[in-house]
Amino acid sequence: MSELPKTFDPAAIEARWYAHWEQCGLFRPERPNATPWTIVNPPPNVTGSLHIGHALDNTLQDILVRHARLQGKDARWVVGTDHAGIATQMVVERQMNAAGQKRTDFTRDAFIEKVWDWKAESGGQITGQLRRLGCSMDWANERFTMDEGFSKAVLKVFVELHRQGLLYRDKRLVNWDPGLGTAISDLEVETREVRGSFWRLRYPLADGSGFIEVATTRPETMLADMAVAVHPDDARYTALIGKQVRLPITGRLIPILADEHADPELGSGAVKITPGHDFNDFEVGRRAGFEARDMLNMLDAKARIVQTADGLIPDAFLGLSTADARKAVVARLKDEGVLIPHVDKDGAEHDAEPRTIQTPFGDRSGVVIEPWLTDQWYVDAKTLAQPAIEAVRSGAVKIVPKSWEKTYFNWMENIQPWCVSRQLWWGHRIPAWFADDGRVFVAETYEAAQAEAGEGVALKQDEDVLDTWFSSALWPFATLGWPENTDPTLGGRYSNDVLISGFDILFFWDARMLMQGIHFMKEVPFKTLYLHGLVRAADGAKMSKSKGNTVDPLGLIDRYGADALRFFMAAMESQGRDIKMDEKRVEGYRNFATKLWNATRFAQANGIGASTTIEPPRAELAVNRWIIAETIETVQALDLALADLRFDGAANTIYQFTWSRFCDWYLELIKPVLQGGAESGEETRAVAGWVLDQILVMLHPFMPFITEELWHALGARSNDLLVARWPMADARAIDPAAREEIDWLVRLVSEIRAARTELNVPPGARLSLHVRDASGETAERLARQGAVLARLARVDAVAGDAPAGGALQIVVDEATFVLPLGDVIDLDAERARLTKAIAAAEKERDALAGRLGNASFVERAKPEAVEKARADHADKMTEAARLHAALGRLG
């Protein structure tokens, strides 16, 4: 047994224990015959650094994997990083720009080499930070999505899907990021409210008989208009369907067509159709028979105006940005007399009506996203989604919380083709080769493509790379050596027991893993999908760098230790709810760790050491039988909470048992025993050592560092706590009679202590204790526990009735306990104090009730102000009730 320092210092133990665990290979102990248990981490970006969301996500995973390891399972936590195509290329290009270089100064291969150099030098930051958090990952088998083996799996999947007709090349509208120069996913588009305008235009009918009015928030796109749509049932336009209008500025003749997309209730009921630059218009155009190849495109990759295929855009507009083109188009429309002015409420005319516009922005570039018509590679997500939908419907995959199922089904049942090509250099280059005659050959290697094309056919590989989420969708099986399965120790480990992720990547990653995994492995990639919420700022706002309200988890670890941060994350993680960041709570859990540290020091000082058995020791004393029963019930509750993925319930179960039952009560209750007779002292030391061991094991998944330190401090061990055995929840060791007796004692002492505090009884004052209406069982308990009661409650049991006069009265079960107070406090002054305090509390309670009953306050005040008023009202109600009870105790 090594004596612990007086002060708990997390930093002194964390780095030492993590290095020990990893060097000894304890994160993947050899257990060839044990039950497999596997989990994969959402691979963080290689460019990333640990943020508070990572801290939550990885803490929850580590709790489960450490728990499984303690249960004796062959637990493996697959770890690795994602090559993060866009993010990594941005980082490297920024470095190059700072040195006066740009990507296009280099060949593609030379640039890729620079990215690999950056990865070797700086790409391991987040893996080091995950170690600081205590993540017990299988580092010996760490993966990277651009590793040779993983890349081979990516190429095979692409080729197989193409051969099966589930992956194809098509000309469609995409979300185009002009800042990055690439297509991006719908999920990478951030919609913001922007102050904009609403213009109304007159398009002249080609036959000169009049006009048709349209409206738009993007007047510059009229340069590529191809039609005007009206609703087929709109009687105002029945006679115009099939006629043409002559487009202002370009002079292009375009048809008026019928389509249900046009809403007769909105504006004029007529809609301009620009199929090459609007997703809804694209579908209208296709229904009207326009082929995608014939749709007009008026923008280049930088969102500048270019000539359309019909050559009708005037030269003055070419080369303009969309913002400049908008101004120029509005000015020209005004000159041509087709701009309908907006008349405001004061009768003044303006070119347009002010509007708040929902505008798409790239979540990384921050520039406005343009719908752009281009050739891309698509996956038939609708076909792949069907088995994934059925997997959740059938229960083969369980989503927790279940409330997310509706969102999952809605998205999957309405899923669109998945654009998987990106216009980048860093990433998995698309395995497709083009011949000069337009033919495309898809194969895993150039040699295979050339063999398919035939000798002498010149081939050029597609310049694009695959969407990062395409490769990460293969994570559960590509990390295990698929398709070659070269590592026999990984066989049969594909289907994970659980997947934990934030709800924000449900469609980015989780659903796509289901689609790809079921298709290629013919088995679900995980049995349970647990979706946790976001970590928000203390006021409930979403964290963002622009708001300046982000929290650095490494800073919290520096101040309070990794164990405290981990416990905070677990204790606050309630299914279906976001977490509000509260540094005081983190500090509180550091204090919890300190409490356990000091309890272990107390144990050391009193000869309590490591237990020699996982079964509870034999016990005769009621207090020892009580704590054994409490321990077993804690194990049972903890097992149930972890099985149900109730992280908050699990954390609070072990917290309450450790702090309240063990530290506050049991150690106090046994102090006289430890200082007393040899036989009862030996029994108590054995029980206390056993309980403390059980606490360390149960707490280890949540607080791995301090528990490992204390485990070894209590005595020589045959193994580390990391690979110890999870406690047995054997209900046969529960003694109901002992439990009831000590629970009675705890309730009695608690009631006396609380009443003494409420009535301002001096802490050092000893009171006489008289009992009325006590049953025989209560009398026997008083006889057995009298010495402990006297010490903990500072009372002396006295036979006979209590003397006349004011007294404190407490009812516990059938008995009334009377403690005379006449010689200890001024009873009249105390009654007056309580009466005055009751009046003040009730006044505040009623004032708050009045405010909350005012509909104007509830509707108009800030939500946080209303929430605070409700909390304060509840506090004052409780305070008033407590003070009334205290006054009532004064007999």
Secondary structure, DSSP 8 states (H G I E B T S, - for coil): -----SS--HHHHHHHHHHHHHHTTTTS---TTS-EEEEE----BTT----HHHHHHHHHHHHHHHHHHHTT-EEEEE-EEB--HHHHHHHHHHHHHHTT--GGGS-HHHHHHHHHHHHHHHTTHHHHHHHHHT----GGG-EETTSHHHHHHHHHHHHHHHHTTSEEEEEEEEEEETTTTEEE-GGGEEEEEEEEEEEEEEEEBTTSS-EEEEEES-GGGGGG--EEEE-TT-GGGGGGTT-EEE-TTT--EEEEEE-TTS-TTSTTSEEEE-TTS-HHHHHHHHHTT--GGGS---B-TTSBB---TT--S-GGGTT-BHHHHHHHHHHHHHHTT-EE-EE-TTS-EESSEEEEEEEEEETTT-SB-EEEEEEEEEE-HHHHHHHHHHHHHHTSSEEESTTHHHHHHHHHHT---EE-EES-SSS-B--EEEETTS-EEE-SSHHHHHHHH-TT--EEE-S-EE-HHHHHTTHHHHTTTTTTT--GGGTT--SBS-EEEEGGGIIIIIHHHHHHHHHHHSS-SBSEEEEE--EE-TTS----TTTT----HHHHHHHH-HHHHHHHHHHH--TT--EE--HHHHHHHHHHHHHHHHHHHHHHHTT----S-SS-----SHHHHHHHHHHHHHHHHHHHHHHTT-HHHHHHHHHHIIIIIIIIIIHHHTHHHHTS-HHHHHHHHHHHHHHHHHHHHHHTTTSHHHHHHHHHHTS--SS-GGGS------GGG--HHHHHHHHHHHHHHHHHHHHHHHTT--TT--EEEEEES--HHHHHHHHHHHHHHHHHHTEEE--S---SS-EEEEEETTEEEEEE-TTTS-HHHHHHHHHHHHHHHHHHHHHHHHHHT-HHHHHHS-HHHHHHHHHHHHHHHHHHHHHHHHHHHB-
